[in-house]
Amino acid sequence: MPPEDRRAAIIEATLPLLEEYGPGLTTRQIAEASGVAEGTIFRVFTSLQELIEATIRERFSLDRAEAHLVSIDLGQDLLSKTRNTLDLFTHHMTSIRTLLMAIGHAHGKPELCIHEMVQGHREHLEAWLAERFAEHADELRVPARDYVSFLRLLASGRILSHEDDTDPDTIISLALDGARRKDNP
């Protein structure tokens, strides 16, 4: 296998492991998942830190984002899109948190400036989502982009609140209909 293909294969095998194990990821797990000897990893990457950084760069690449977005079906109606967008944001933010923890705990000083990559990825995702919600402009009280931002805030609040046991349907209802009862002016 050519070196660039081996490198790409190791990165692909590392990504799901990094999202699952975060800072506890070992080169042994990576070697098993990628079907190579542990020593092979260090012939391709100088350190676990370098491998983690390469994996995170790949995770936030625009090519990968585009390929992922093409595979997403949010549904056709506003309710389905809202539910699936909250799930998408929740998964996305949980993944980012795990990756940040992994890079923060890896050995050595990270050379990776992840903030710009995460910001660019978030902006790309939100623009894509706003396009999907734009067809429901007549059903929304706010512009589609603002509604998407609101859903992102709801998802981040759920992730940050460790004691949140609010039913997802209640959250979706509040997102779509607001908190004010319809019988009150």
Residue frames as a rotation matrix with the C-alpha (Angstrom) as fourth column:
MET 1
0.589 0.808 0.000 0.00
0.808 -0.589 0.000 0.00
0.000 0.000 -1.000 0.00
PRO 2
-0.075 -0.612 0.788 1.44
0.495 -0.708 -0.503 3.42
0.866 0.352 0.356 -0.92
PRO 3
-0.777 -0.352 -0.522 2.39
0.614 -0.243 -0.751 5.59
0.137 -0.904 0.405 2.10
GLU 4
-0.858 0.488 0.161 -0.33
-0.493 -0.870 0.011 8.19
0.145 -0.070 0.987 1.45
ASP 5
0.006 0.877 -0.481 -2.99
-0.394 0.444 0.805 5.45
0.919 0.184 0.348 1.28
ARG 6
-0.217 -0.164 -0.962 -1.68
0.709 0.651 -0.271 3.86
0.671 -0.741 -0.024 4.50
ARG 7
-0.983 -0.165 -0.077 -1.75
0.176 -0.759 -0.627 7.28
0.045 -0.630 0.775 6.19
ALA 8
-0.512 0.857 0.060 -5.35
-0.727 -0.470 0.501 7.87
0.457 0.214 0.863 5.04
ALA 9
0.082 0.540 -0.837 -6.41
0.031 0.838 0.544 4.38
0.996 -0.071 0.052 6.18
ILE 10
-0.560 -0.343 -0.754 -4.93
0.741 0.200 -0.641 4.90
0.371 -0.918 0.142 9.64
ILE 11
-0.962 0.253 0.105 -6.66
-0.273 -0.916 -0.294 8.27
0.022 -0.312 0.950 9.95
GLU 12
-0.210 0.941 -0.266 -10.00
-0.629 0.078 0.774 6.72
0.748 0.330 0.575 8.88
ALA 13
0.026 0.166 -0.986 -9.60
0.467 0.870 0.159 3.94
0.884 -0.465 -0.055 11.44
THR 14
-0.803 -0.449 -0.392 -8.65
0.553 -0.314 -0.772 6.47
0.223 -0.837 0.500 14.13
LEU 15
-0.721 0.498 0.482 -11.61
-0.374 -0.865 0.334 8.83
0.583 0.060 0.810 13.74
PRO 16
0.348 0.921 -0.173 -14.38
-0.240 0.266 0.934 6.62
0.906 -0.284 0.314 15.20
LEU 17
0.139 -0.380 -0.914 -12.02
0.826 0.553 -0.104 5.46
0.546 -0.741 0.391 17.93
LEU 18
-0.859 -0.493 0.135 -11.12
0.373 -0.785 -0.496 9.03
0.350 -0.376 0.858 18.82
GLU 19
-0.364 0.815 0.452 -14.79
-0.573 -0.578 0.581 9.95
0.734 -0.048 0.677 19.01
GLU 20
0.538 0.588 -0.604 -15.49
0.056 0.690 0.722 6.90
0.841 -0.422 0.338 21.19
TYR 21
0.392 -0.476 -0.788 -12.47
0.875 0.459 0.158 6.89
0.286 -0.751 0.596 23.51
GLY 22
0.947 -0.026 0.319 -11.37
-0.069 -0.990 0.125 10.53
0.313 -0.140 -0.939 23.43
PRO 23
0.354 -0.877 0.325 -8.25
-0.892 -0.420 -0.164 11.09
0.280 -0.232 -0.931 25.52
GLY 24
0.288 -0.217 0.933 -8.10
-0.576 0.739 0.350 7.40
-0.765 -0.638 0.088 26.48
LEU 25
0.960 0.107 -0.258 -7.33
-0.278 0.458 -0.844 6.27
0.028 0.883 0.469 22.93
THR 26
0.271 -0.900 0.341 -4.24
-0.243 0.279 0.929 4.10
-0.932 -0.334 -0.144 22.59
THR 27
-0.200 -0.438 -0.877 -2.01
-0.967 -0.058 0.250 3.28
-0.160 0.897 -0.411 19.64
ARG 28
-0.912 -0.074 0.403 -2.79
-0.082 0.997 -0.003 -0.38
-0.401 -0.036 -0.915 20.27
GLN 29
0.013 0.992 0.129 -6.51
0.280 0.120 -0.953 0.26
-0.960 0.049 -0.276 19.60
ILE 30
0.391 0.071 -0.918 -5.60
-0.704 -0.619 -0.348 2.21
-0.593 0.782 -0.192 16.46
ALA 31
-0.635 -0.718 -0.285 -3.29
-0.748 0.478 0.461 -0.55
-0.194 0.506 -0.841 15.22
GLU 32
-0.711 0.433 0.554 -5.98
0.267 0.895 -0.358 -3.20
-0.651 -0.106 -0.752 15.73
ALA 33
0.308 0.922 -0.235 -8.65
0.137 -0.288 -0.948 -1.12
-0.941 0.260 -0.215 14.01
SER 34
0.465 -0.175 -0.868 -6.45
-0.789 -0.526 -0.316 -0.23
-0.401 0.832 -0.383 11.05
GLY 35
0.981 -0.009 0.196 -4.98
0.070 0.951 -0.303 -3.72
-0.183 0.310 0.933 10.69
VAL 36
0.430 -0.900 0.072 -1.35
-0.153 -0.152 -0.976 -2.70
0.889 0.409 -0.203 11.07
ALA 37
0.086 -0.510 -0.856 1.36
0.909 0.392 -0.142 -3.23
0.408 -0.765 0.498 13.64
GLU 38
0.785 0.200 -0.586 1.76
0.515 -0.736 0.438 -0.55
-0.344 -0.646 -0.682 16.28
GLY 39
-0.161 -0.952 -0.260 5.22
0.452 -0.305 0.838 0.23
-0.877 0.017 0.480 14.93
THR 40
-0.378 0.096 0.921 3.73
0.917 -0.098 0.387 0.98
0.127 0.991 -0.051 11.52
ILE 41
0.736 0.675 -0.044 1.78
0.670 -0.717 0.193 3.86
0.099 -0.171 -0.980 13.04
PHE 42
0.637 -0.536 -0.554 5.06
0.089 -0.663 0.743 5.44
-0.766 -0.523 -0.375 14.15
ARG 43
-0.491 -0.717 0.494 6.61
0.656 0.069 0.752 4.98
-0.574 0.693 0.436 10.71
VAL 44
-0.106 0.565 0.818 3.73
0.873 -0.340 0.348 7.01
0.475 0.752 -0.457 9.28
PHE 45
0.733 0.367 0.573 3.26
0.017 -0.851 0.524 9.50
0.680 -0.375 -0.630 12.16
THR 46
-0.300 -0.939 0.167 5.98
-0.141 -0.130 -0.982 10.80
0.944 -0.318 -0.093 14.46
SER 47
-0.990 0.014 0.139 3.70
-0.138 0.047 -0.989 10.65
-0.020 -0.999 -0.045 17.51
LEU 48
-0.410 0.909 -0.078 0.20
0.905 0.395 -0.157 9.92
-0.112 -0.135 -0.985 18.73
GLN 49
-0.108 0.310 -0.945 -0.25
0.235 -0.915 -0.327 13.71
-0.966 -0.257 0.026 18.94
GLU 50
-0.761 -0.233 -0.606 0.51
-0.485 -0.416 0.769 14.06
-0.432 0.879 0.204 15.22
LEU 51
-0.879 0.477 0.001 -1.96
0.392 0.720 0.573 11.27
0.273 0.504 -0.819 14.38
ILE 52
-0.177 0.844 -0.506 -4.68
0.855 -0.123 -0.504 12.84
-0.488 -0.522 -0.700 16.53
GLU 53
-0.248 0.039 -0.968 -4.12
-0.148 -0.989 -0.002 16.24
-0.957 0.143 0.251 14.91
ALA 54
-0.942 -0.103 -0.318 -4.21
-0.328 0.101 0.939 14.74
-0.065 0.989 -0.130 11.40
THR 55
-0.661 0.748 -0.062 -7.42
0.738 0.663 0.124 12.91
0.134 0.036 -0.990 12.30
ILE 56
-0.045 0.651 -0.758 -9.03
0.597 -0.591 -0.542 16.08
-0.801 -0.477 -0.362 13.61
ARG 57
-0.604 -0.206 -0.769 -7.98
-0.430 -0.729 0.533 18.00
-0.671 0.653 0.352 10.49
GLU 58
-0.960 0.262 -0.100 -9.65
0.063 0.549 0.834 15.31
0.274 0.794 -0.543 8.40
ARG 59
-0.441 0.834 -0.333 -12.78
0.868 0.302 -0.394 15.32
-0.228 -0.463 -0.857 10.62
PHE 60
0.180 0.510 -0.841 -13.25
0.344 -0.834 -0.432 19.05
-0.921 -0.212 -0.326 10.03
SER 61
-0.874 -0.485 0.032 -12.27
0.180 -0.261 0.948 19.16
-0.452 0.835 0.315 6.36
LEU 62
-0.289 0.791 -0.539 -14.83
-0.746 -0.539 -0.391 20.74
-0.600 0.289 0.746 4.06
ASP 63
-0.514 0.073 -0.855 -14.71
-0.678 0.576 0.457 17.72
0.525 0.815 -0.247 1.73
ARG 64
-0.894 0.174 -0.414 -15.70
0.358 0.833 -0.423 15.44
0.271 -0.526 -0.806 4.60
ALA 65
-0.665 0.676 -0.316 -18.40
-0.070 -0.479 -0.875 17.90
-0.743 -0.560 0.366 5.70
GLU 66
-0.333 0.530 -0.780 -19.88
-0.934 -0.300 0.195 18.01
-0.131 0.793 0.595 2.21
ALA 67
-0.657 0.039 -0.753 -19.89
-0.271 0.919 0.285 14.23
0.703 0.391 -0.594 1.91
HIS 68
-0.891 0.331 -0.310 -21.61
0.431 0.406 -0.806 13.96
-0.141 -0.852 -0.505 5.30
LEU 69
-0.563 0.706 -0.430 -24.25
-0.403 -0.688 -0.603 16.59
-0.722 -0.166 0.672 4.52
VAL 70
-0.500 0.348 -0.793 -25.21
-0.805 0.152 0.574 14.87
0.320 0.925 0.203 1.28
SER 71
-0.735 0.143 -0.663 -26.07
0.161 0.986 0.034 11.75
0.658 -0.082 -0.748 3.28
ILE 72
-0.902 0.372 -0.218 -28.39
0.173 -0.151 -0.973 13.53
-0.395 -0.916 0.072 5.73
ASP 73
-0.449 0.858 0.252 -32.17
0.379 -0.073 0.923 13.41
0.810 0.509 -0.292 5.33
LEU 74
-0.987 0.071 0.142 -33.78
-0.157 -0.553 -0.818 15.93
0.020 -0.830 0.557 7.66
GLY 75
-0.372 0.922 0.110 -37.30
0.744 0.367 -0.557 15.06
-0.554 -0.125 -0.823 6.50
GLN 76
-0.468 0.267 0.842 -39.79
0.737 -0.407 0.539 17.15
0.487 0.874 -0.006 4.60
ASP 77
0.544 0.784 0.300 -41.88
0.441 -0.571 0.692 18.97
0.714 -0.244 -0.656 7.19
LEU 78
0.162 -0.456 0.875 -40.87
-0.510 -0.798 -0.322 21.54
0.845 -0.394 -0.362 9.77
LEU 79
0.752 0.170 0.637 -41.40
-0.652 0.334 0.680 19.17
-0.098 -0.927 0.362 12.71
SER 80
0.889 -0.442 0.119 -39.15
0.454 0.885 -0.105 16.46
-0.059 0.147 0.987 11.23
LYS 81
0.316 -0.805 0.502 -36.48
0.344 -0.396 -0.851 18.97
0.884 0.442 0.151 10.27
THR 82
0.365 -0.140 0.920 -36.53
-0.742 -0.641 0.197 20.46
0.562 -0.755 -0.338 13.76
ARG 83
0.893 0.018 0.449 -36.24
-0.322 0.724 0.611 17.06
-0.314 -0.690 0.652 15.46
ASN 84
0.755 -0.614 0.231 -33.47
0.652 0.659 -0.376 15.87
0.078 0.434 0.897 13.15
THR 85
0.320 -0.642 0.696 -31.57
0.013 -0.732 -0.681 19.15
0.947 0.227 -0.225 13.39
LEU 86
0.575 -0.092 0.813 -31.57
-0.804 -0.245 0.541 18.97
0.149 -0.965 -0.215 17.19
ASP 87
0.893 -0.258 0.369 -30.25
0.132 0.933 0.334 15.41
-0.431 -0.249 0.867 16.95
LEU 88
0.610 -0.679 0.409 -27.64
0.587 0.041 -0.808 16.48
0.532 0.733 0.424 14.40
PHE 89
0.333 -0.470 0.818 -26.43
-0.465 -0.836 -0.291 19.38
0.820 -0.284 -0.497 16.56
THR 90
0.759 -0.013 0.651 -26.35
-0.623 0.278 0.732 17.19
-0.191 -0.961 0.203 19.66
HIS 91
0.826 -0.479 0.299 -24.23
0.510 0.860 -0.031 14.54
-0.243 0.178 0.954 17.95
HIS 92
0.489 -0.640 0.593 -22.00
0.403 -0.437 -0.804 17.17
0.773 0.632 0.044 16.33
MET 93
0.419 -0.304 0.856 -21.33
-0.660 -0.749 0.057 19.02
0.624 -0.588 -0.514 19.60
THR 94
0.856 -0.111 0.505 -20.74
-0.327 0.641 0.695 15.84
-0.401 -0.760 0.512 21.56
SER 95
0.727 -0.608 0.320 -18.22
0.679 0.567 -0.465 14.74
0.101 0.555 0.825 18.95
ILE 96
0.377 -0.585 0.718 -16.45
0.007 -0.773 -0.634 18.11
0.926 0.244 -0.287 19.08
ARG 97
0.643 -0.101 0.759 -16.25
-0.750 -0.284 0.598 17.98
0.155 -0.953 -0.259 22.87
THR 98
0.873 -0.313 0.373 -14.70
0.153 0.903 0.401 14.51
-0.462 -0.293 0.837 22.76
LEU 99
0.558 -0.684 0.470 -12.19
0.692 0.071 -0.719 15.56
0.458 0.726 0.513 20.09
LEU 100
0.445 -0.379 0.812 -11.21
-0.380 -0.901 -0.212 18.67
0.811 -0.214 -0.544 22.06
MET 101
0.780 -0.150 0.608 -10.64
-0.561 0.263 0.785 16.57
-0.278 -0.953 0.121 25.15
ALA 102
0.811 -0.481 0.334 -8.50
0.535 0.840 -0.090 14.16
-0.237 0.252 0.938 23.14
ILE 103
0.392 -0.702 0.594 -6.30
0.452 -0.415 -0.789 16.87
0.801 0.578 0.155 21.69
GLY 104
0.519 -0.153 0.841 -6.02
-0.622 -0.743 0.249 18.53
0.586 -0.652 -0.481 25.08
HIS 105
0.726 -0.188 0.661 -4.83
-0.503 0.510 0.697 15.31
-0.468 -0.839 0.276 26.72
ALA 106
0.891 -0.453 0.023 -2.54
0.338 0.629 -0.701 14.03
0.303 0.632 0.713 23.97
HIS 107
0.386 -0.841 -0.379 1.16
0.680 -0.019 0.733 14.08
-0.623 -0.541 0.565 24.70
GLY 108
-0.590 -0.696 0.409 3.08
0.801 -0.442 0.404 17.08
-0.100 0.566 0.818 23.49
LYS 109
-0.444 0.391 -0.806 2.02
-0.023 -0.904 -0.426 20.60
-0.896 -0.170 0.411 22.69
PRO 110
0.279 0.610 0.741 -0.66
0.753 0.340 -0.563 20.68
-0.596 0.715 -0.365 20.00
GLU 111
-0.831 -0.530 -0.171 0.29
0.267 -0.648 0.714 22.51
-0.489 0.547 0.679 16.83
LEU 112
-0.536 0.721 0.438 -3.29
0.739 0.150 0.657 22.44
0.408 0.676 -0.613 15.68
CYS 113
-0.924 0.369 -0.095 -5.46
-0.283 -0.833 -0.476 25.53
-0.255 -0.413 0.874 15.95
ILE 114
-0.756 0.636 0.158 -8.79
0.655 0.738 0.161 23.78
-0.014 0.225 -0.974 16.16
HIS 115
-0.317 0.686 -0.655 -10.91
0.289 -0.587 -0.756 26.85
-0.903 -0.429 -0.012 16.92
GLU 116
-0.444 0.113 -0.889 -10.86
-0.730 -0.621 0.286 28.11
-0.520 0.776 0.358 13.32
MET 117
-0.929 0.089 -0.360 -11.64
-0.174 0.752 0.636 24.65
0.327 0.653 -0.683 11.97
VAL 118
-0.624 0.738 -0.257 -14.58
0.733 0.439 -0.520 24.15
-0.271 -0.513 -0.814 14.34
GLN 119
-0.275 0.501 -0.821 -15.89
-0.062 -0.861 -0.505 27.64
-0.959 -0.088 0.268 13.62
GLY 120
-0.642 -0.024 -0.766 -15.69
-0.747 -0.206 0.633 27.11
-0.173 0.978 0.114 9.85
HIS 121
-0.920 0.311 -0.240 -17.36
0.234 0.924 0.303 23.73
0.316 0.223 -0.922 10.13
ARG 122
-0.467 0.777 -0.423 -20.17
0.623 -0.050 -0.781 25.16
-0.627 -0.628 -0.460 12.29
GLU 123
-0.327 0.318 -0.890 -20.76
-0.460 -0.876 -0.144 28.05
-0.825 0.363 0.432 9.88
HIS 124
-0.824 -0.019 -0.566 -20.88
-0.535 0.354 0.767 25.65
0.186 0.935 -0.302 6.93
LEU 125
-0.811 0.540 -0.226 -23.32
0.576 0.805 -0.143 23.35
0.105 -0.246 -0.963 8.75
GLU 126
-0.343 0.714 -0.610 -25.58
0.395 -0.479 -0.784 26.22
-0.852 -0.510 -0.118 9.81
ALA 127
-0.507 0.140 -0.850 -25.66
-0.703 -0.638 0.314 27.70
-0.498 0.757 0.422 6.29
TRP 128
-0.905 0.162 -0.393 -26.60
-0.142 0.757 0.638 24.28
0.401 0.633 -0.662 4.91
LEU 129
-0.630 0.696 -0.345 -29.35
0.751 0.431 -0.500 23.88
-0.199 -0.574 -0.794 7.52
ALA 130
-0.412 0.470 -0.781 -30.67
-0.086 -0.873 -0.480 27.40
-0.907 -0.131 0.400 6.91
GLU 131
-0.759 0.120 -0.640 -31.12
-0.649 -0.070 0.757 26.50
0.046 0.990 0.131 3.23
ARG 132
-0.808 0.458 -0.369 -33.22
0.374 0.884 0.280 23.49
0.455 0.088 -0.886 4.28
PHE 133
-0.393 0.678 -0.621 -35.38
0.769 -0.128 -0.626 25.57
-0.504 -0.724 -0.471 6.61
ALA 134
-0.875 0.010 -0.484 -35.77
-0.191 -0.926 0.325 28.43
-0.445 0.377 0.812 4.11
GLU 135
-0.771 0.622 -0.139 -38.60
0.039 0.263 0.964 26.57
0.636 0.738 -0.227 2.38
HIS 136
-0.066 0.744 -0.665 -40.55
0.935 0.280 0.220 26.90
0.350 -0.607 -0.714 5.65
ALA 137
-0.910 -0.383 0.157 -40.12
0.323 -0.895 -0.308 30.68
0.258 -0.230 0.938 5.88
ASP 138
-0.359 0.854 0.376 -43.89
-0.406 -0.506 0.761 31.20
0.840 0.121 0.529 5.89
GLU 139
0.502 0.518 -0.692 -44.20
0.338 0.619 0.709 28.89
0.796 -0.590 0.136 8.92
LEU 140
-0.141 -0.691 -0.709 -41.50
0.972 0.041 -0.232 30.60
0.189 -0.721 0.666 10.98
ARG 141
0.872 0.419 -0.253 -41.66
0.476 -0.845 0.242 33.88
-0.112 -0.331 -0.937 12.94
VAL 142
0.401 -0.836 -0.374 -37.92
-0.353 -0.518 0.779 34.41
-0.846 -0.180 -0.502 12.46
PRO 143
0.374 -0.352 -0.858 -35.59
-0.909 0.044 -0.414 33.99
0.184 0.935 -0.304 9.47
ALA 144
0.890 0.002 -0.457 -34.44
-0.041 0.996 -0.076 30.42
0.455 0.087 0.886 8.84
ARG 145
-0.070 -0.995 -0.067 -30.85
0.147 0.057 -0.987 31.25
0.987 -0.079 0.143 9.82
ASP 146
-0.390 -0.011 0.921 -32.03
-0.802 -0.486 -0.346 32.61
0.452 -0.874 0.181 13.20
TYR 147
0.691 0.694 0.201 -34.14
-0.713 0.612 0.342 29.50
0.114 -0.379 0.918 13.78
VAL 148
0.601 -0.566 -0.564 -31.13
0.226 0.798 -0.559 27.27
0.766 0.209 0.607 13.08
SER 149
-0.452 -0.778 0.436 -29.05
-0.205 -0.385 -0.900 29.32
0.868 -0.496 0.014 15.54
PHE 150
0.034 0.578 0.816 -31.81
-0.979 -0.146 0.144 28.92
0.202 -0.803 0.560 18.11
LEU 151
0.910 0.290 -0.296 -31.82
-0.266 0.956 0.122 25.14
0.318 -0.032 0.947 17.62
ARG 152
0.080 -0.959 -0.272 -28.03
0.227 0.284 -0.932 25.11
0.971 0.013 0.241 18.05
LEU 153
-0.488 -0.227 0.843 -28.43
-0.652 -0.546 -0.525 26.97
0.580 -0.806 0.119 21.34
LEU 154
0.535 0.747 0.395 -31.06
-0.839 0.415 0.352 24.50
0.099 -0.520 0.848 22.53
ALA 155
0.782 -0.295 -0.549 -28.82
0.122 0.936 -0.330 21.55
0.611 0.191 0.768 21.65
SER 156
-0.275 -0.955 0.111 -25.80
0.047 -0.128 -0.991 23.09
0.960 -0.267 0.080 23.38
GLY 157
-0.182 0.296 0.938 -27.87
-0.918 -0.392 -0.055 23.77
0.352 -0.871 0.343 26.49
ARG 158
0.856 0.517 -0.035 -28.95
-0.485 0.823 0.295 20.15
0.181 -0.236 0.955 26.62
ILE 159
0.463 -0.758 -0.459 -25.37
0.315 0.625 -0.715 18.96
0.828 0.187 0.528 26.26
LEU 160
-0.466 -0.724 0.509 -24.00
-0.166 -0.494 -0.854 21.30
0.869 -0.483 0.110 28.92
SER 161
-0.017 0.549 0.836 -26.77
-0.985 -0.154 0.081 20.56
0.173 -0.821 0.543 31.40
HIS 162
-0.827 -0.415 -0.378 -25.92
-0.360 0.909 -0.209 17.21
0.431 -0.037 -0.902 32.92
GLU 163
-0.827 0.549 0.117 -29.23
0.127 0.385 -0.914 17.08
-0.547 -0.742 -0.388 34.78
ASP 164
-0.460 0.675 -0.577 -31.48
-0.855 -0.512 0.082 17.86
-0.240 0.531 0.813 31.83
ASP 165
-0.836 0.263 0.482 -34.17
0.271 0.961 -0.054 15.24
-0.477 0.086 -0.874 31.61
THR 166
-0.152 0.778 -0.609 -36.54
-0.592 -0.565 -0.575 17.33
-0.792 0.273 0.546 29.51
ASP 167
0.202 0.353 0.914 -38.39
0.464 0.787 -0.406 15.20
-0.863 0.506 -0.005 27.01
PRO 168
-0.801 -0.582 0.137 -37.11
0.374 -0.309 0.875 15.87
-0.467 0.752 0.465 23.46
ASP 169
-0.269 0.784 0.559 -40.71
0.877 -0.040 0.479 16.30
0.398 0.620 -0.677 22.24
THR 170
0.604 0.438 -0.666 -41.20
0.714 -0.668 0.208 19.10
-0.354 -0.601 -0.717 24.79
ILE 171
-0.257 -0.788 -0.560 -38.07
0.255 -0.614 0.747 20.83
-0.932 0.049 0.359 23.57
ILE 172
-0.834 -0.019 0.552 -39.22
0.552 0.002 0.834 20.52
-0.017 1.000 0.009 19.96
SER 173
0.188 0.978 0.095 -42.67
0.948 -0.206 0.242 21.83
0.256 0.044 -0.966 20.88
LEU 174
0.470 -0.086 -0.878 -41.12
0.478 -0.812 0.335 24.82
-0.742 -0.577 -0.341 22.64
ALA 175
-0.640 -0.764 -0.079 -38.85
0.292 -0.338 0.895 25.45
-0.710 0.550 0.440 19.66
LEU 176
-0.732 0.379 0.566 -41.74
0.623 0.037 0.781 25.39
0.276 0.925 -0.263 17.21
ASP 177
0.153 0.970 0.186 -44.55
0.688 -0.240 0.685 26.92
0.710 0.023 -0.704 19.26
GLY 178
-0.340 -0.335 0.879 -42.86
-0.328 -0.834 -0.444 28.97
0.881 -0.439 0.174 21.97
ALA 179
-0.883 -0.081 -0.462 -43.48
0.379 0.457 -0.805 28.82
0.276 -0.886 -0.373 25.68
ARG 180
-0.792 0.610 0.018 -46.52
-0.540 -0.687 -0.487 31.08
-0.285 -0.396 0.873 25.80
ARG 181
-0.529 0.708 0.468 -49.88
0.536 0.707 -0.462 29.36
-0.658 0.006 -0.753 25.95
LYS 182
-0.815 0.222 0.535 -52.11
0.463 -0.305 0.832 30.17
0.348 0.926 0.146 23.02
ASP 183
0.212 0.972 -0.098 -55.07
0.828 -0.125 0.546 31.10
0.519 -0.197 -0.832 25.28
ASN 184
0.302 -0.198 -0.932 -53.02
0.664 -0.658 0.355 33.92
-0.684 -0.726 -0.068 26.92
PRO 185
0.958 0.067 0.277 -52.51
0.255 -0.633 -0.731 37.18
0.127 0.771 -0.624 25.03
